[in-house]
Amino acid sequence: MACSLSSSEEQKGLEVYIVFKTLGHESYCGFHHGFSHHICVLKDPSSGKFYFTDLQSENSSISGGEIQLRFGEYNFFKPNHPLARIYYLPVGHTKKSLSEIGNYVREHPLNQQQYNLLSQNCQSYVRECIAYLAIYDPTPAVRNMRSWDPTRLLYSVTDPMYLTLEPSIIDKITDAIAAQV
């Protein structure tokens, strides 16, 4: 990976988010809309570029199939309607570099293992990823999470440029209105 952070951003590090994608579709969802695919998204604050890592299974099978872990630059899907939202959980910052994360993904023991809906899935991989990233300033949403179920802690935005580690009360009000519509 040929990207590096500026010296001021290196002090703060990459921003870390979990993004929730609708299974089998190019859109995003919150848990209240059904099952979702979890993606660990990293934002380089100095360039505004997004990167991701996730777990895919061969043929997108939910029962078996060989696991493929991916890492690279992330491009958000274009909304398919004006009220489309990107659902995410703000996690915090990591001081890991993009090259360290790329090595972690390439060397991860889940590569080429068999997918298991209960134990070797995208949610468990994202949890492992977050642990590896050693988040040094977890957001209140993550600190207050009692279990790995961020159902009521999701935020949403219409444009990825508005992803933030510190959503405001206005963001929560907007989310509530969008949920009603």
Phi and psi in degrees as GROMACS dihedral restraints (atoms count N, CA, C in turn):
[ dihedral_restraints ]
;  ai    aj    ak    al  type     phi  dphi    fc
    3     4     5     6     1   -99.9    20    10
    4     5     6     7     1    30.5    20    10
    6     7     8     9     1  -112.5    20    10
    7     8     9    10     1   141.2    20    10
    9    10    11    12     1  -138.3    20    10
   10    11    12    13     1   157.1    20    10
   12    13    14    15     1   -90.1    20    10
   13    14    15    16     1   153.0    20    10
   15    16    17    18     1   -67.6    20    10
   16    17    18    19     1   163.4    20    10
   18    19    20    21     1   -62.5    20    10
   19    20    21    22     1   -37.5    20    10
   21    22    23    24     1   -68.3    20    10
   22    23    24    25     1   -38.3    20    10
   24    25    26    27     1   -74.8    20    10
   25    26    27    28     1   -28.6    20    10
   27    28    29    30     1   -59.4    20    10
   28    29    30    31     1   -34.0    20    10
   30    31    32    33     1   -64.1    20    10
   31    32    33    34     1   -39.5    20    10
   33    34    35    36     1   -86.5    20    10
   34    35    36    37     1   -40.1    20    10
   36    37    38    39     1    93.3    20    10
   37    38    39    40     1  -172.7    20    10
   39    40    41    42     1   -78.9    20    10
   40    41    42    43     1   143.3    20    10
   42    43    44    45     1   -82.0    20    10
   43    44    45    46     1   140.7    20    10
   45    46    47    48     1  -120.1    20    10
   46    47    48    49     1   132.7    20    10
   48    49    50    51     1  -135.0    20    10
   49    50    51    52     1   157.7    20    10
   51    52    53    54     1  -111.8    20    10
   52    53    54    55     1   126.5    20    10
   54    55    56    57     1  -109.6    20    10
   55    56    57    58     1   142.0    20    10
   57    58    59    60     1  -111.2    20    10
   58    59    60    61     1   110.6    20    10
   60    61    62    63     1  -100.9    20    10
   61    62    63    64     1   141.7    20    10
   63    64    65    66     1   -66.2    20    10
   64    65    66    67     1   132.6    20    10
   66    67    68    69     1   -62.7    20    10
   67    68    69    70     1   128.1    20    10
   69    70    71    72     1    75.5    20    10
   70    71    72    73     1     6.9    20    10
   72    73    74    75     1  -136.2    20    10
   73    74    75    76     1   156.8    20    10
   75    76    77    78     1   -93.4    20    10
   76    77    78    79     1    66.8    20    10
   78    79    80    81     1  -154.9    20    10
   79    80    81    82     1   172.9    20    10
   81    82    83    84     1  -115.1    20    10
   82    83    84    85     1   155.3    20    10
   84    85    86    87     1  -148.6    20    10
   85    86    87    88     1   160.7    20    10
   87    88    89    90     1   -99.0    20    10
   88    89    90    91     1   165.2    20    10
   90    91    92    93     1   -58.7    20    10
   91    92    93    94     1   -30.0    20    10
   93    94    95    96     1   -65.4    20    10
   94    95    96    97     1   -11.8    20    10
   96    97    98    99     1   -96.8    20    10
   97    98    99   100     1     5.7    20    10
   99   100   101   102     1   117.9    20    10
  100   101   102   103     1  -166.9    20    10
  102   103   104   105     1   -66.5    20    10
  103   104   105   106     1   153.6    20    10
  105   106   107   108     1  -140.9    20    10
  106   107   108   109     1   157.3    20    10
  108   109   110   111     1   -94.2    20    10
  109   110   111   112     1   127.0    20    10
  111   112   113   114     1   -92.0    20    10
  112   113   114   115     1   135.0    20    10
  114   115   116   117     1  -129.7    20    10
  115   116   117   118     1   130.4    20    10
  117   118   119   120     1   -86.4    20    10
  118   119   120   121     1   115.3    20    10
  120   121   122   123     1  -112.0    20    10
  121   122   123   124     1   134.9    20    10
  123   124   125   126     1  -117.3    20    10
  124   125   126   127     1   134.7    20    10
  126   127   128   129     1  -114.5    20    10
  127   128   129   130     1   127.8    20    10
  129   130   131   132     1   -87.4    20    10
  130   131   132   133     1   105.1    20    10
  132   133   134   135     1   -62.3    20    10
  133   134   135   136     1   -25.6    20    10
  135   136   137   138     1   -74.4    20    10
  136   137   138   139     1   -31.7    20    10
  138   139   140   141     1  -107.7    20    10
  139   140   141   142     1   -18.5    20    10
  141   142   143   144     1    79.0    20    10
  142   143   144   145     1     2.2    20    10
  144   145   146   147     1   -78.6    20    10
  145   146   147   148     1   149.9    20    10
  147   148   149   150     1  -110.6    20    10
  148   149   150   151     1   146.4    20    10
  150   151   152   153     1  -130.1    20    10
  151   152   153   154     1   162.8    20    10
  153   154   155   156     1  -147.6    20    10
  154   155   156   157     1   160.4    20    10
  156   157   158   159     1  -140.6    20    10
  157   158   159   160     1   139.7    20    10
  159   160   161   162     1  -153.4    20    10
  160   161   162   163     1   172.6    20    10
  162   163   164   165     1  -110.0    20    10
  163   164   165   166     1   126.7    20    10
  165   166   167   168     1  -119.4    20    10
  166   167   168   169     1   151.3    20    10
  168   169   170   171     1  -113.1    20    10
  169   170   171   172     1   151.4    20    10
  171   172   173   174     1   -52.4    20    10
  172   173   174   175     1   131.8    20    10
  174   175   176   177     1    60.8    20    10
  175   176   177   178     1    19.0    20    10
  177   178   179   180     1    50.9    20    10
  178   179   180   181     1    33.0    20    10
  180   181   182   183     1   -74.5    20    10
  181   182   183   184     1   141.0    20    10
  183   184   185   186     1   -92.0    20    10
  184   185   186   187     1    -9.1    20    10
  186   187   188   189     1  -126.5    20    10
  187   188   189   190     1    98.0    20    10
  189   190   191   192     1    85.5    20    10
  190   191   192   193     1  -161.5    20    10
  192   193   194   195     1    92.8    20    10
  193   194   195   196     1   149.7    20    10
  195   196   197   198     1   -80.4    20    10
  196   197   198   199     1   135.6    20    10
  198   199   200   201     1   -78.3    20    10
  199   200   201   202     1   137.2    20    10
  201   202   203   204     1  -128.3    20    10
  202   203   204   205     1   118.4    20    10
  204   205   206   207     1   -91.0    20    10
  205   206   207   208     1   136.5    20    10
  207   208   209   210     1  -118.9    20    10
  208   209   210   211     1   151.7    20    10
  210   211   212   213     1  -149.8    20    10
  211   212   213   214     1   135.6    20    10
  213   214   215   216     1   171.4    20    10
  214   215   216   217     1  -169.9    20    10
  216   217   218   219     1   -71.5    20    10
  217   218   219   220     1   141.9    20    10
  219   220   221   222     1  -111.4    20    10
  220   221   222   223     1   132.3    20    10
  222   223   224   225     1  -116.1    20    10
  223   224   225   226     1   121.2    20    10
  225   226   227   228     1   -68.9    20    10
  226   227   228   229     1   149.1    20    10
  228   229   230   231     1   -69.3    20    10
  229   230   231   232     1   146.2    20    10
  231   232   233   234     1   -72.7    20    10
  232   233   234   235     1   138.1    20    10
  234   235   236   237     1   -63.8    20    10
  235   236   237   238     1   141.8    20    10
  237   238   239   240     1   -90.5    20    10
  238   239   240   241     1    -5.7    20    10
  240   241   242   243     1  -156.9    20    10
  241   242   243   244     1   161.0    20    10
  243   244   245   246     1   -61.4    20    10
  244   245   246   247     1   -25.0    20    10
  246   247   248   249     1   -94.8    20    10
  247   248   249   250     1     6.1    20    10
  249   250   251   252     1   -61.1    20    10
  250   251   252   253     1   140.3    20    10
  252   253   254   255     1  -124.5    20    10
  253   254   255   256     1   156.2    20    10
  255   256   257   258     1  -105.0    20    10
  256   257   258   259     1   116.7    20    10
  258   259   260   261     1   -93.7    20    10
  259   260   261   262     1   132.2    20    10
  261   262   263   264     1  -150.8    20    10
  262   263   264   265     1   162.0    20    10
  264   265   266   267     1  -120.1    20    10
  265   266   267   268     1   118.9    20    10
  267   268   269   270     1   -73.0    20    10
  268   269   270   271     1   133.3    20    10
  270   271   272   273     1  -107.8    20    10
  271   272   273   274     1   -52.3    20    10
  273   274   275   276     1   151.1    20    10
  274   275   276   277     1  -156.4    20    10
  276   277   278   279     1  -112.0    20    10
  277   278   279   280     1   150.7    20    10
  279   280   281   282     1  -126.3    20    10
  280   281   282   283     1   148.4    20    10
  282   283   284   285     1   -96.0    20    10
  283   284   285   286     1     0.6    20    10
  285   286   287   288     1   -65.6    20    10
  286   287   288   289     1   143.3    20    10
  288   289   290   291     1   -85.9    20    10
  289   290   291   292     1   164.0    20    10
  291   292   293   294     1   -61.2    20    10
  292   293   294   295     1   -37.4    20    10
  294   295   296   297     1   -68.5    20    10
  295   296   297   298     1   -36.7    20    10
  297   298   299   300     1   -64.0    20    10
  298   299   300   301     1   -41.7    20    10
  300   301   302   303     1   -66.7    20    10
  301   302   303   304     1   -42.0    20    10
  303   304   305   306     1   -58.9    20    10
  304   305   306   307     1   -43.0    20    10
  306   307   308   309     1   -63.9    20    10
  307   308   309   310     1   -41.9    20    10
  309   310   311   312     1   -57.2    20    10
  310   311   312   313     1   -45.7    20    10
  312   313   314   315     1   -65.2    20    10
  313   314   315   316     1   -47.0    20    10
  315   316   317   318     1   -61.9    20    10
  316   317   318   319     1   -37.0    20    10
  318   319   320   321     1   -94.7    20    10
  319   320   321   322     1    -0.8    20    10
  321   322   323   324     1   -62.4    20    10
  322   323   324   325     1   135.7    20    10
  324   325   326   327     1   -65.3    20    10
  325   326   327   328     1   -14.4    20    10
  327   328   329   330     1   -73.7    20    10
  328   329   330   331     1   -21.6    20    10
  330   331   332   333     1   -55.1    20    10
  331   332   333   334     1   131.3    20    10
  333   334   335   336     1    66.4    20    10
  334   335   336   337     1     9.9    20    10
  336   337   338   339     1   -80.8    20    10
  337   338   339   340     1   172.1    20    10
  339   340   341   342     1   -87.6    20    10
  340   341   342   343     1   134.2    20    10
  342   343   344   345     1   -63.9    20    10
  343   344   345   346     1   140.4    20    10
  345   346   347   348     1  -136.0    20    10
  346   347   348   349     1   119.4    20    10
  348   349   350   351     1   -55.5    20    10
  349   350   351   352     1   -31.1    20    10
  351   352   353   354     1   -91.7    20    10
  352   353   354   355     1   -31.1    20    10
  354   355   356   357     1  -128.5    20    10
  355   356   357   358     1   -24.6    20    10
  357   358   359   360     1  -123.9    20    10
  358   359   360   361     1    76.3    20    10
  360   361   362   363     1  -133.8    20    10
  361   362   363   364     1  -178.7    20    10
  363   364   365   366     1   -64.5    20    10
  364   365   366   367     1   -35.3    20    10
  366   367   368   369     1   -66.5    20    10
  367   368   369   370     1   -45.2    20    10
  369   370   371   372     1   -67.0    20    10
  370   371   372   373     1   -36.4    20    10
  372   373   374   375     1   -64.8    20    10
  373   374   375   376     1   -43.8    20    10
  375   376   377   378     1   -63.2    20    10
  376   377   378   379     1   -39.8    20    10
  378   379   380   381     1   -59.2    20    10
  379   380   381   382     1   -45.5    20    10
  381   382   383   384     1   -62.5    20    10
  382   383   384   385     1   -41.0    20    10
  384   385   386   387     1   -61.1    20    10
  385   386   387   388     1   -47.3    20    10
  387   388   389   390     1   -61.2    20    10
  388   389   390   391     1   -41.0    20    10
  390   391   392   393     1   -62.1    20    10
  391   392   393   394     1   -44.7    20    10
  393   394   395   396     1   -61.5    20    10
  394   395   396   397     1   -39.1    20    10
  396   397   398   399     1   -66.7    20    10
  397   398   399   400     1   -13.5    20    10
  399   400   401   402     1    50.2    20    10
  400   401   402   403     1    62.2    20    10
  402   403   404   405     1   -59.5    20    10
  403   404   405   406     1   120.9    20    10
  405   406   407   408     1   -93.4    20    10
  406   407   408   409     1   -12.6    20    10
  408   409   410   411     1  -140.1    20    10
  409   410   411   412     1    67.4    20    10
  411   412   413   414     1   -58.1    20    10
  412   413   414   415     1   143.8    20    10
  414   415   416   417     1   -70.1    20    10
  415   416   417   418     1   161.4    20    10
  417   418   419   420     1   -56.0    20    10
  418   419   420   421     1   -36.0    20    10
  420   421   422   423     1   -59.4    20    10
  421   422   423   424     1   -40.7    20    10
  423   424   425   426     1   -77.0    20    10
  424   425   426   427     1   -42.2    20    10
  426   427   428   429     1   -61.0    20    10
  427   428   429   430     1   -35.8    20    10
  429   430   431   432     1   -89.5    20    10
  430   431   432   433     1    -0.9    20    10
  432   433   434   435     1   -72.0    20    10
  433   434   435   436     1   120.0    20    10
  435   436   437   438     1   -79.9    20    10
  436   437   438   439     1   -31.1    20    10
  438   439   440   441     1  -145.0    20    10
  439   440   441   442     1   177.7    20    10
  441   442   443   444     1   -80.7    20    10
  442   443   444   445     1    66.2    20    10
  444   445   446   447     1  -145.2    20    10
  445   446   447   448     1    83.0    20    10
  447   448   449   450     1   -80.3    20    10
  448   449   450   451     1    27.0    20    10
  450   451   452   453     1   -46.9    20    10
  451   452   453   454     1   -49.4    20    10
  453   454   455   456     1   -93.6    20    10
  454   455   456   457     1     5.5    20    10
  456   457   458   459     1  -107.6    20    10
  457   458   459   460     1     5.4    20    10
  459   460   461   462     1   -75.0    20    10
  460   461   462   463     1   146.5    20    10
  462   463   464   465     1  -118.3    20    10
  463   464   465   466     1   166.2    20    10
  465   466   467   468     1  -145.2    20    10
  466   467   468   469     1   151.5    20    10
  468   469   470   471     1  -140.0    20    10
  469   470   471   472     1   161.3    20    10
  471   472   473   474     1   -91.9    20    10
  472   473   474   475     1   -20.4    20    10
  474   475   476   477     1  -136.7    20    10
  475   476   477   478     1   134.7    20    10
  477   478   479   480     1   -59.7    20    10
  478   479   480   481     1   -22.1    20    10
  480   481   482   483     1   -64.2    20    10
  481   482   483   484     1   -16.9    20    10
  483   484   485   486     1   -94.0    20    10
  484   485   486   487     1     1.7    20    10
  486   487   488   489     1   -59.3    20    10
  487   488   489   490     1   133.3    20    10
  489   490   491   492     1  -144.5    20    10
  490   491   492   493     1   148.0    20    10
  492   493   494   495     1   -78.8    20    10
  493   494   495   496     1   -12.8    20    10
  495   496   497   498     1  -128.6    20    10
  496   497   498   499     1    69.9    20    10
  498   499   500   501     1   -60.5    20    10
  499   500   501   502     1   144.9    20    10
  501   502   503   504     1   -95.3    20    10
  502   503   504   505     1   175.2    20    10
  504   505   506   507     1   -62.0    20    10
  505   506   507   508     1   -32.4    20    10
  507   508   509   510     1   -62.2    20    10
  508   509   510   511     1   -40.0    20    10
  510   511   512   513     1   -60.7    20    10
  511   512   513   514     1   -41.6    20    10
  513   514   515   516     1   -66.6    20    10
  514   515   516   517     1   -39.7    20    10
  516   517   518   519     1   -65.2    20    10
  517   518   519   520     1   -44.8    20    10
  519   520   521   522     1   -59.8    20    10
  520   521   522   523     1   -42.1    20    10
  522   523   524   525     1   -61.9    20    10
  523   524   525   526     1   -41.8    20    10
  525   526   527   528     1   -64.6    20    10
  526   527   528   529     1   -41.3    20    10
  528   529   530   531     1   -65.2    20    10
  529   530   531   532     1   -44.7    20    10
  531   532   533   534     1   -62.0    20    10
  532   533   534   535     1   -37.2    20    10
  534   535   536   537     1   -66.0    20    10
  535   536   537   538     1   -34.2    20    10
  537   538   539   540     1   -72.8    20    10
  538   539   540   541     1   -32.8    20    10
